[in-house]
Amino acid sequence: MIRACIVGAGGYGGCGATEILSRHPEVEIVALIDKENIGMKISEIYPHLNGFCDLPIISADSKEVEDIEADVVFFATPDRVGQREASKWLQKGAKVIDYSGDFRFNSLDIYCGYAERIGAEKSHASPELLKEAVYGLPELHRSEIANSRVVGNPGCFAVSCILGLAPLVKAGLIKPDTAICDAKTGVSGAGKKPNPMFHYPARYDSMNAYKIASHQHVYEIEKELGDLSEKEVKITFTPHVVPMCRGILSTIYADPRAKVDIKEVMGVYRDFYKEERFVRVFDPGTILQTAHVRGTNFCNICPNIDKRSGKIIIISVIDNLVKGQAGNAVQNMNIMFGLDEALGLNTPGMYP
């Protein structure tokens, strides 16, 4: 059995990992670490886990942490936690999967740009690890992930937008710099900590754009698309928060390099994702809903062409807490340990 430790276990990301790993046939959760709710069972914080995982929360500063033997450590933590703590787990022989932006970039220069955008220090506590860190989007980096011991899990918006655009960019069908990503997310994307902006009266029956022209996920979107197109790419990305709990729906627009028909576009998508377990491509005009992927590790994609303007329009839908976070992290873990990628993840979700 793979021994798993979750740091930041009390948040939504840690809870999501616990949910999935508690039903994973090849994993035993050996420790849950956080800086709050110390001593409480995770099933006391989240009663739906009662009987599935009843481990207590251990303080990150506790001496008990030194005695934990883990094969993989999930950092469901804010930026700068993983980069400070990862090396000690690596030295003990564990592999690390980090949810934050700490290991999404193997260039210190790009990381510094990202850090500046989120208002963090530009220095990196473990710059030597950036060289071996792999961007954890399995659909693009499966072989690298399989051979890595440090994986930077993608941002939730980035998963939706990159998977939506990757086939077009790789095939050279669009002008990448014309790409516009208009993304809507549920309130859970802001995390568990209370915030006046996400108080029920502020969110009910209301939606808004935020971090306009300044959202941090644009860095990884542009890097991945740039790697696919083999040149620098600049996109327009605007996130919105809408009054629902979970889910991301991205509507993506781009200009084709030359006139294309929908049959060619559909062929590109179906070929690109033909072997992918968690990407489903739907026929043009299909109405995709966030409810269709709720609680799942799937990304649903629907390519379209506006015949009037000639623009390609892609709808890309994920659950921000699963394919956009914990589910994708477990998918990475499966790959890192040579397991079936779908273990613990192959569920249809719930509807309605």
C-alpha positions as CSV (number, residue, x, y, z in Angstrom):
1,M,0.0,0.0,0.0
2,I,1.1,3.6,-0.7
3,R,1.3,5.6,2.5
4,A,-0.1,9.1,2.0
5,C,0.2,12.1,4.2
6,I,-1.9,15.2,3.6
7,V,-0.6,18.6,4.7
8,G,-3.4,21.2,5.0
9,A,-5.9,18.5,5.5
10,G,-8.5,20.7,7.1
11,G,-9.2,22.8,3.9
12,Y,-11.3,22.0,0.9
13,G,-8.3,20.7,-1.0
14,G,-7.2,18.5,1.9
15,C,-10.8,17.3,2.4
16,G,-11.0,16.4,-1.3
17,A,-7.8,14.4,-1.2
18,T,-9.1,12.6,1.9
19,E,-12.4,11.8,0.2
20,I,-10.6,10.3,-2.8
21,L,-7.8,8.5,-1.1
22,S,-10.1,6.9,1.5
23,R,-11.7,4.9,-1.4
24,H,-8.5,4.3,-3.2
25,P,-7.7,0.6,-3.2
26,E,-3.9,1.1,-3.2
27,V,-3.5,3.9,-0.6
28,E,-3.5,4.2,3.1
29,I,-3.8,7.6,4.6
30,V,-1.2,7.6,7.5
31,A,-1.3,11.2,8.6
32,L,-3.3,14.5,8.4
33,I,-1.4,17.7,9.2
34,D,-2.7,21.2,9.6
35,K,-2.2,24.3,11.8
36,E,-5.9,24.4,13.0
37,N,-8.3,22.0,14.7
38,I,-5.4,20.1,16.2
39,G,-6.4,16.9,17.8
40,M,-9.8,16.8,16.1
41,K,-10.7,13.9,13.9
42,I,-11.1,14.8,10.3
43,S,-14.6,13.2,10.5
44,E,-15.5,15.7,13.3
45,I,-14.6,18.5,11.0
46,Y,-16.3,16.8,8.0
47,P,-18.9,14.4,9.3
48,H,-19.5,12.8,5.9
49,L,-16.1,11.2,6.3
50,N,-17.2,9.3,9.4
51,G,-16.2,5.7,9.1
52,F,-14.1,6.4,6.0
53,C,-11.3,8.4,7.6
54,D,-11.3,9.2,11.3
55,L,-7.7,10.2,11.7
56,P,-6.9,13.1,14.0
57,I,-5.3,16.4,12.8
58,I,-1.6,16.6,13.8
59,S,0.1,20.0,14.2
60,A,2.7,20.8,11.6
61,D,5.0,21.7,14.6
62,S,4.4,18.5,16.4
63,K,7.3,16.0,17.0
64,E,4.9,13.3,15.7
65,V,5.5,14.7,12.2
66,E,9.1,13.5,12.4
67,D,8.0,9.9,12.9
68,I,5.6,9.9,10.0
69,E,6.7,7.5,7.2
70,A,5.0,8.4,4.0
71,D,5.5,7.5,0.3
72,V,3.7,10.5,-1.0
73,V,2.9,13.9,0.6
74,F,0.1,16.1,-0.7
75,F,0.6,19.8,0.1
76,A,-3.0,21.2,0.0
77,T,-1.5,24.5,1.3
78,P,-1.1,28.1,0.2
79,D,1.9,29.4,-1.7
80,R,5.3,29.2,0.0
81,V,4.4,26.3,2.4
82,G,5.4,23.5,0.0
83,Q,8.7,25.2,-1.1
84,R,9.7,25.4,2.6
85,E,8.7,21.9,3.6
86,A,9.1,19.7,0.6
87,S,12.8,19.0,0.8
88,K,12.5,17.3,4.3
89,W,9.9,14.9,2.9
90,L,12.0,14.2,-0.2
91,Q,15.0,13.4,2.0
92,K,12.9,10.8,3.7
93,G,12.1,9.2,0.4
94,A,8.6,10.5,-0.2
95,K,7.3,12.1,-3.4
96,V,5.6,15.5,-3.2
97,I,2.5,16.8,-5.0
98,D,1.9,20.5,-4.3
99,Y,-1.4,22.3,-4.9
100,S,0.1,25.8,-5.0
101,G,2.2,27.7,-7.5
102,D,5.4,26.8,-5.7
103,F,6.5,24.1,-8.2
104,R,4.5,24.8,-11.3
105,F,7.4,26.5,-13.0
106,N,10.9,25.1,-13.6
107,S,12.2,28.5,-14.3
108,L,13.0,30.9,-11.5
109,D,12.4,33.9,-13.7
110,I,8.9,32.7,-14.5
111,Y,8.3,31.9,-10.9
112,C,9.3,35.4,-9.9
113,G,6.8,36.9,-12.3
114,Y,4.1,34.6,-10.8
115,A,5.1,35.5,-7.2
116,E,5.0,39.2,-8.0
117,R,1.5,38.8,-9.4
118,I,0.2,37.2,-6.2
119,G,2.1,39.7,-4.0
120,A,4.5,37.1,-2.6
121,E,8.3,37.3,-2.1
122,K,10.2,36.8,-5.4
123,S,12.7,34.5,-3.7
124,H,12.1,30.7,-3.7
125,A,12.9,28.7,-0.6
126,S,14.0,25.6,-2.7
127,P,15.2,26.9,-6.1
128,E,17.2,23.7,-6.6
129,L,13.9,21.7,-6.8
130,L,12.5,23.8,-9.6
131,K,14.8,22.1,-12.1
132,E,13.2,18.7,-11.4
133,A,9.6,19.9,-10.7
134,V,7.1,18.9,-13.3
135,Y,3.9,20.7,-14.2
136,G,1.2,18.2,-13.2
137,L,-1.2,18.2,-16.0
138,P,-1.3,14.5,-17.0
139,E,-2.8,15.1,-20.5
140,L,0.4,17.0,-21.5
141,H,3.1,15.7,-19.2
142,R,2.4,12.1,-18.4
143,S,5.8,10.7,-19.1
144,E,7.6,13.5,-17.1
145,I,5.2,13.0,-14.2
146,A,5.9,9.3,-14.2
147,N,9.6,9.9,-13.6
148,S,9.3,12.8,-11.2
149,R,9.3,13.1,-7.4
150,V,8.1,16.7,-7.3
151,V,4.9,17.7,-9.1
152,G,3.3,21.1,-9.1
153,N,-0.5,20.6,-9.4
154,P,-2.1,23.0,-11.9
155,G,-4.4,25.9,-11.0
156,C,-8.1,25.1,-11.4
157,F,-8.7,27.8,-14.1
158,A,-5.5,26.7,-15.9
159,V,-6.7,23.1,-16.2
160,S,-10.0,24.2,-17.8
161,C,-8.3,26.7,-20.2
162,I,-5.3,24.6,-21.2
163,L,-7.3,21.5,-21.9
164,G,-9.7,23.6,-23.9
165,L,-7.0,25.2,-26.1
166,A,-4.2,22.6,-26.3
167,P,-5.5,20.7,-29.4
168,L,-5.9,23.8,-31.4
169,V,-2.5,25.2,-30.4
170,K,-0.7,22.0,-31.0
171,A,-2.3,21.6,-34.4
172,G,-1.5,25.2,-35.3
173,L,-5.2,25.9,-36.2
174,I,-5.4,29.2,-34.2
175,K,-3.5,32.4,-33.7
176,P,-2.7,31.8,-30.0
177,D,-2.5,35.4,-29.1
178,T,-6.1,35.9,-30.1
179,A,-7.3,33.5,-27.4
180,I,-9.8,34.9,-24.9
181,C,-10.7,32.8,-21.9
182,D,-13.8,33.9,-20.1
183,A,-14.1,31.7,-17.0
184,K,-16.8,31.3,-14.3
185,T,-16.1,29.6,-11.0
186,G,-18.0,28.6,-7.9
187,V,-17.4,30.2,-4.5
188,S,-15.4,27.1,-3.2
189,G,-12.5,28.2,-5.4
190,A,-11.8,30.9,-2.8
191,G,-11.1,28.3,-0.2
192,K,-12.5,27.7,3.3
193,K,-11.4,30.8,5.1
194,P,-14.3,33.3,5.8
195,N,-14.2,36.4,3.7
196,P,-16.7,39.3,3.5
197,M,-16.8,39.0,-0.3
198,F,-18.0,35.4,-0.1
199,H,-20.4,35.9,2.8
200,Y,-23.8,34.5,1.7
201,P,-25.6,37.9,1.3
202,A,-22.7,39.1,-0.9
203,R,-22.8,36.0,-3.1
204,Y,-26.4,35.1,-3.4
205,D,-28.0,36.2,-6.7
206,S,-24.8,38.1,-7.6
207,M,-21.7,37.5,-9.8
208,N,-18.7,39.6,-10.7
209,A,-15.4,39.6,-12.5
210,Y,-12.2,39.8,-10.4
211,K,-8.5,40.1,-10.8
212,I,-9.1,41.6,-14.2
213,A,-5.8,41.4,-16.2
214,S,-4.0,40.3,-13.1
215,H,-4.9,36.7,-12.3
216,Q,-2.0,34.5,-11.4
217,H,-3.2,31.4,-13.4
218,V,-2.5,33.2,-16.7
219,Y,1.2,32.6,-16.2
220,E,0.9,28.8,-16.4
221,I,-1.7,29.0,-19.2
222,E,0.7,31.1,-21.3
223,K,3.7,28.9,-20.5
224,E,2.0,25.7,-21.4
225,L,0.5,27.1,-24.6
226,G,3.8,28.6,-25.5
227,D,5.5,25.3,-25.1
228,L,3.0,23.7,-27.4
229,S,3.3,26.4,-30.0
230,E,7.1,26.7,-29.6
231,K,6.8,30.5,-29.2
232,E,5.8,33.0,-26.6
233,V,2.0,33.3,-26.2
234,K,-0.1,36.0,-24.6
235,I,-3.8,35.4,-23.9
236,T,-6.6,37.4,-22.4
237,F,-8.0,35.8,-19.3
238,T,-10.9,37.0,-17.1
239,P,-12.3,35.0,-14.2
240,H,-15.7,35.5,-12.6
241,V,-17.2,34.2,-9.4
242,V,-20.8,33.1,-9.7
243,P,-23.3,32.1,-7.0
244,M,-22.8,28.3,-6.9
245,C,-20.6,26.1,-4.7
246,R,-18.3,24.3,-7.2
247,G,-17.5,24.0,-10.9
248,I,-15.7,26.0,-13.6
249,L,-17.1,26.8,-17.0
250,S,-14.7,28.4,-19.4
251,T,-15.9,29.9,-22.7
252,I,-12.8,30.2,-24.9
253,Y,-12.6,32.3,-28.2
254,A,-9.8,32.3,-30.7
255,D,-9.3,33.3,-34.4
256,P,-8.2,30.5,-36.8
257,R,-5.1,30.9,-38.9
258,A,-7.1,30.1,-41.9
259,K,-10.7,29.2,-42.7
260,V,-11.6,25.8,-41.0
261,D,-14.7,23.8,-40.7
262,I,-16.1,22.1,-37.7
263,K,-15.4,18.7,-39.0
264,E,-11.6,19.5,-39.0
265,V,-11.8,21.0,-35.6
266,M,-13.7,18.0,-34.1
267,G,-11.1,15.7,-35.7
268,V,-8.3,17.5,-34.0
269,Y,-10.0,17.3,-30.6
270,R,-11.0,13.7,-30.9
271,D,-7.5,12.7,-32.0
272,F,-5.7,14.7,-29.3
273,Y,-7.8,13.2,-26.5
274,K,-8.6,9.8,-27.9
275,E,-6.5,8.0,-25.2
276,E,-7.4,10.3,-22.3
277,R,-9.5,8.8,-19.5
278,F,-10.7,12.0,-18.1
279,V,-11.4,14.3,-21.1
280,R,-14.7,13.9,-22.9
281,V,-15.3,15.7,-26.3
282,F,-18.9,16.4,-27.2
283,D,-20.5,17.3,-30.5
284,P,-20.9,21.0,-31.4
285,G,-24.0,22.6,-29.9
286,T,-24.1,20.3,-26.9
287,I,-25.1,22.1,-23.8
288,L,-22.5,21.4,-21.1
289,Q,-23.3,22.1,-17.5
290,T,-21.1,22.2,-14.4
291,A,-23.5,19.7,-12.9
292,H,-22.4,17.1,-15.4
293,V,-18.9,17.0,-13.9
294,R,-19.7,17.8,-10.3
295,G,-17.7,15.5,-8.0
296,T,-15.8,14.0,-10.9
297,N,-12.3,14.2,-12.4
298,F,-13.6,14.7,-15.9
299,C,-13.1,17.7,-18.2
300,N,-16.0,18.0,-20.7
301,I,-15.2,19.9,-23.9
302,C,-17.4,21.1,-26.7
303,P,-15.8,22.8,-29.8
304,N,-17.9,25.1,-31.9
305,I,-17.4,27.6,-34.8
306,D,-19.3,30.8,-35.2
307,K,-20.0,30.8,-39.0
308,R,-20.7,34.5,-39.0
309,S,-17.5,35.7,-37.4
310,G,-15.3,32.7,-38.2
311,K,-14.2,32.4,-34.6
312,I,-13.7,29.1,-32.9
313,I,-15.6,28.8,-29.6
314,I,-14.7,26.1,-27.0
315,I,-16.7,25.3,-23.9
316,S,-14.6,23.6,-21.2
317,V,-16.1,22.4,-17.9
318,I,-14.5,20.9,-14.8
319,D,-15.2,20.6,-11.1
320,N,-12.7,23.0,-9.6
321,L,-12.2,20.9,-6.5
322,V,-11.6,17.6,-8.3
323,K,-10.1,17.8,-11.8
324,G,-9.1,21.4,-10.8
325,Q,-7.4,20.2,-7.6
326,A,-7.6,17.0,-5.5
327,G,-8.7,14.6,-8.3
328,N,-5.9,15.8,-10.6
329,A,-3.4,15.5,-7.8
330,V,-4.5,11.8,-7.2
331,Q,-4.3,11.2,-10.9
332,N,-0.7,12.5,-10.7
333,M,0.0,10.2,-7.8
334,N,-1.3,7.2,-9.7
335,I,1.0,8.0,-12.6
336,M,4.0,8.6,-10.3
337,F,3.6,5.2,-8.7
338,G,2.8,3.3,-11.9
339,L,-0.8,2.6,-11.1
340,D,-3.9,2.7,-13.3
341,E,-4.6,6.4,-13.7
342,A,-8.3,6.0,-12.9
343,L,-7.9,4.3,-9.5
344,G,-10.1,6.1,-7.0
345,L,-11.3,8.5,-9.6
346,N,-13.5,6.7,-12.1
347,T,-16.9,7.8,-10.9
348,P,-19.7,9.5,-12.8
349,G,-20.5,12.0,-10.1
350,M,-24.1,12.8,-9.0
351,Y,-26.9,14.5,-10.9
352,P,-28.8,16.7,-10.4
